Amino acid sequence: MAELNPSTSAIATVLIIDDETQIRKFLDIALRAQGYKVIQAENGQQGLGELALHGADLVILDLGLPDLDGFEVLTELRNWSHVPVIVLSVRSDENEKVKLLDSGANDYVTKPFSIQELLARIRVLLRQTQQNIVENVIYDDGYLKIDFAQRQVYLHGSLIALTRKEYHLLTLLAQHKGQLITQPQILKELWGATHQEDTHYLRILVAKLRAKLNDNAVHPKYILTEPGVGLRFLNIDILAK
């Protein structure tokens, strides 16, 4: 049974970044057989682009890519994403494994590998991600409080009324702990796949949400706009209560 995306209850999406066609095809078949959605990329630049445009719940990253070294891809990815990453490589040097983990990889699998072992590692990482979100049921910085379990938002202790879309956007940003969420990702999440070009929807929604949070677009405390790219929730200290 496939893991669910913890923030949306949708089937989890796995991004495969590997230049070997047979490996991608093998992984694609195995993952889809378990119910996962799969995105494929044959080099580092394409993989980073797919992640930025479409998002993913987990990345399988090969080190020996034709354009960028896997370390470069991992470093770039970690500048703006917290997505779990499993590295695949024929290299088995212990020092390299330590370097990869220190660079932000979540796990390491040496080729050739057992598909059952890889699937188990995927399930573990997705469960950990889900558990982290479940445990972080309340955000509270003394001014803004978001009770994810009760679906309520407070300013200075007073309950504020948010529309369904406003609440969805706020929690989407807050639960991703400072991660940059791209415009297409947000539009797809809030309005569906057919609205990924309707950026005016998002501009209007962000303006309304900022007004209710007393947030300033020029000097934001919570919602930062990365022009032409997406949004980021600035205050990332999610507190478990």
C-alpha positions as CSV (number, residue, x, y, z in Angstrom):
1,M,0.0,0.0,0.0
2,A,1.4,3.4,-1.0
3,E,2.2,6.1,1.6
4,L,0.0,9.2,1.7
5,N,1.3,12.7,1.4
6,P,1.0,13.9,5.0
7,S,-0.2,17.4,4.1
8,T,-2.8,16.6,1.5
9,S,-3.7,12.9,2.0
10,A,-2.9,12.3,-1.6
11,I,-0.8,9.4,-2.8
12,A,2.9,10.3,-2.4
13,T,5.0,11.5,-5.4
14,V,8.5,10.2,-6.0
15,L,11.0,12.1,-8.2
16,I,13.7,9.9,-9.8
17,I,16.8,11.7,-10.9
18,D,19.0,9.2,-12.8
19,D,20.6,9.2,-16.2
20,E,20.3,5.4,-16.7
21,T,17.1,4.7,-18.7
22,Q,16.9,1.1,-17.4
23,I,17.2,2.2,-13.8
24,R,14.5,4.8,-14.2
25,K,12.2,2.4,-16.0
26,F,12.8,-0.3,-13.3
27,L,12.1,2.1,-10.5
28,D,9.1,3.6,-12.3
29,I,7.5,0.2,-12.6
30,A,8.3,-0.9,-9.0
31,L,7.0,2.4,-7.5
32,R,3.8,2.6,-9.6
33,A,3.1,-1.0,-8.6
34,Q,3.0,0.2,-5.0
35,G,0.7,3.0,-5.9
36,Y,3.2,5.9,-5.9
37,K,3.1,8.7,-8.4
38,V,6.4,9.0,-10.3
39,I,8.3,11.8,-12.0
40,Q,11.4,11.1,-14.0
41,A,14.5,13.2,-14.8
42,E,17.6,12.2,-16.7
43,N,19.9,14.8,-15.4
44,G,20.5,17.2,-12.5
45,Q,19.1,20.4,-14.1
46,Q,16.0,18.6,-15.2
47,G,15.5,17.1,-11.8
48,L,15.8,20.4,-10.0
49,G,13.3,21.9,-12.5
50,E,10.8,19.1,-12.0
51,L,11.0,19.5,-8.3
52,A,10.6,23.3,-8.5
53,L,7.7,23.1,-10.9
54,H,5.8,20.0,-9.7
55,G,7.1,19.3,-6.3
56,A,7.6,15.8,-4.8
57,D,7.3,14.0,-1.5
58,L,10.6,12.1,-1.9
59,V,13.6,12.2,-4.3
60,I,15.7,9.3,-5.4
61,L,19.0,10.9,-6.6
62,D,21.8,9.2,-8.5
63,L,25.3,10.6,-8.0
64,G,26.7,9.9,-11.4
65,L,24.8,12.4,-13.5
66,P,26.0,13.7,-16.9
67,D,25.6,17.5,-16.2
68,L,25.9,18.0,-12.4
69,D,27.5,15.9,-9.7
70,G,25.0,14.5,-7.3
71,F,26.6,16.5,-4.5
72,E,25.9,19.7,-6.5
73,V,22.2,18.7,-7.1
74,L,21.8,17.9,-3.4
75,T,23.4,21.2,-2.3
76,E,21.2,23.2,-4.7
77,L,18.1,21.4,-3.6
78,R,18.8,21.9,0.0
79,N,18.9,25.7,-0.5
80,W,15.1,25.7,-0.9
81,S,13.6,22.3,-0.2
82,H,13.3,20.0,2.8
83,V,12.1,17.0,0.7
84,P,13.5,13.7,1.8
85,V,16.4,12.5,-0.5
86,I,17.6,8.9,-0.9
87,V,20.9,8.8,-2.8
88,L,21.7,5.9,-5.2
89,S,25.3,5.3,-6.1
90,V,27.8,2.6,-7.2
91,R,30.3,4.3,-4.8
92,S,30.3,2.7,-1.4
93,D,33.1,4.6,0.4
94,E,32.2,5.3,4.0
95,N,33.6,8.9,3.9
96,E,31.5,9.7,0.9
97,K,28.4,8.4,2.7
98,V,29.1,10.6,5.6
99,K,29.7,13.6,3.3
100,L,26.4,13.0,1.6
101,L,24.5,12.7,4.8
102,D,26.2,15.9,6.1
103,S,25.2,17.6,2.9
104,G,21.5,16.9,3.5
105,A,20.8,13.4,2.2
106,N,18.4,11.4,4.3
107,D,19.5,7.9,3.3
108,Y,22.0,6.2,1.0
109,V,21.6,3.0,-1.1
110,T,24.5,1.4,-2.9
111,K,24.0,-0.1,-6.4
112,P,23.2,-2.9,-7.1
113,F,20.3,-2.7,-4.6
114,S,17.3,-4.7,-3.5
115,I,14.1,-3.1,-4.6
116,Q,12.4,-4.3,-1.4
117,E,15.0,-2.6,0.7
118,L,14.6,0.6,-1.2
119,L,10.8,0.5,-0.9
120,A,11.2,-0.1,2.9
121,R,13.5,2.9,3.2
122,I,11.0,5.0,1.2
123,R,8.2,4.0,3.5
124,V,10.3,4.9,6.6
125,L,11.2,8.4,5.3
126,L,7.6,9.2,4.3
127,R,6.3,8.0,7.7
128,Q,8.9,10.2,9.5
129,T,7.8,13.2,7.4
130,Q,4.1,12.4,8.3
131,Q,4.9,12.0,12.0
132,N,6.8,15.3,12.1
133,I,3.7,17.1,10.7
134,V,1.3,15.3,13.0
135,E,3.4,16.2,16.0
136,N,3.5,19.8,15.1
137,V,-0.1,20.5,15.7
138,I,0.2,24.1,16.9
139,Y,2.2,27.0,15.7
140,D,2.4,29.8,18.3
141,D,4.9,32.7,18.3
142,G,3.0,34.8,20.9
143,Y,1.2,36.8,18.2
144,L,0.0,34.4,15.6
145,K,-1.3,31.0,16.7
146,I,-2.4,28.2,14.2
147,D,-4.1,25.2,15.7
148,F,-3.9,22.7,12.9
149,A,-6.0,20.1,14.7
150,Q,-8.9,22.4,15.4
151,R,-8.4,24.4,12.1
152,Q,-8.4,27.7,14.0
153,V,-6.2,30.8,13.7
154,Y,-5.7,33.5,16.4
155,L,-4.1,36.9,16.5
156,H,-3.3,38.3,19.9
157,G,-5.5,35.6,21.3
158,S,-8.6,36.5,19.2
159,L,-10.0,34.1,16.7
160,I,-9.9,35.4,13.2
161,A,-12.2,34.2,10.4
162,L,-10.4,32.8,7.4
163,T,-12.0,31.4,4.2
164,R,-11.3,27.8,3.3
165,K,-8.7,28.9,0.7
166,E,-7.0,31.4,3.0
167,Y,-6.7,28.7,5.7
168,H,-5.4,26.2,3.2
169,L,-2.8,28.6,1.9
170,L,-1.6,29.6,5.4
171,T,-1.3,26.0,6.7
172,L,0.4,24.9,3.4
173,L,3.1,27.5,3.9
174,A,3.4,27.1,7.7
175,Q,3.7,23.3,7.7
176,H,6.5,23.4,5.2
177,K,8.9,25.1,7.7
178,G,10.3,27.8,5.6
179,Q,10.5,25.9,2.4
180,L,9.9,27.8,-0.8
181,I,6.6,26.6,-2.4
182,T,6.4,27.4,-6.1
183,Q,3.4,29.2,-7.6
184,P,2.4,26.1,-9.7
185,Q,2.5,23.9,-6.7
186,I,0.3,26.3,-4.7
187,L,-2.1,26.8,-7.6
188,K,-2.4,23.0,-8.1
189,E,-2.9,22.4,-4.4
190,L,-5.6,25.0,-3.9
191,W,-7.4,25.1,-7.3
192,G,-6.4,22.0,-9.1
193,A,-4.1,21.0,-12.0
194,T,-6.0,23.0,-14.6
195,H,-5.3,26.3,-12.8
196,Q,-1.5,26.3,-12.6
197,E,-1.2,29.3,-14.8
198,D,-3.8,31.4,-13.0
199,T,-1.4,33.4,-10.9
200,H,-3.9,36.2,-10.4
201,Y,-5.9,33.9,-8.2
202,L,-2.9,33.5,-5.9
203,R,-2.1,37.3,-5.8
204,I,-5.6,38.1,-4.7
205,L,-5.7,35.3,-2.1
206,V,-2.3,36.3,-0.7
207,A,-3.4,40.0,-0.4
208,K,-6.5,39.0,1.5
209,L,-4.6,36.7,3.8
210,R,-1.9,39.3,4.5
211,A,-4.6,41.8,5.4
212,K,-6.2,39.4,8.0
213,L,-2.8,38.7,9.5
214,N,-1.7,42.3,9.6
215,D,1.3,41.3,7.5
216,N,3.1,43.8,5.3
217,A,4.0,42.8,1.8
218,V,7.0,45.2,1.7
219,H,8.4,44.1,5.2
220,P,6.7,40.8,5.7
221,K,6.7,39.0,9.0
222,Y,5.2,35.8,7.8
223,I,4.5,35.5,4.0
224,L,7.5,36.3,1.8
225,T,7.0,36.5,-1.9
226,E,9.9,35.3,-4.1
227,P,9.0,37.3,-7.3
228,G,8.1,35.0,-10.2
229,V,8.9,31.9,-8.1
230,G,6.6,31.3,-5.1
231,L,6.0,31.9,-1.4
232,R,7.8,31.2,1.8
233,F,6.6,31.2,5.4
234,L,9.3,33.2,7.2
235,N,8.7,32.3,10.9
236,I,9.4,28.6,10.8
237,D,9.6,27.6,14.5
238,I,6.6,25.2,14.6
239,L,6.0,24.4,18.3
240,A,4.4,21.1,19.4
241,K,2.1,21.8,22.2
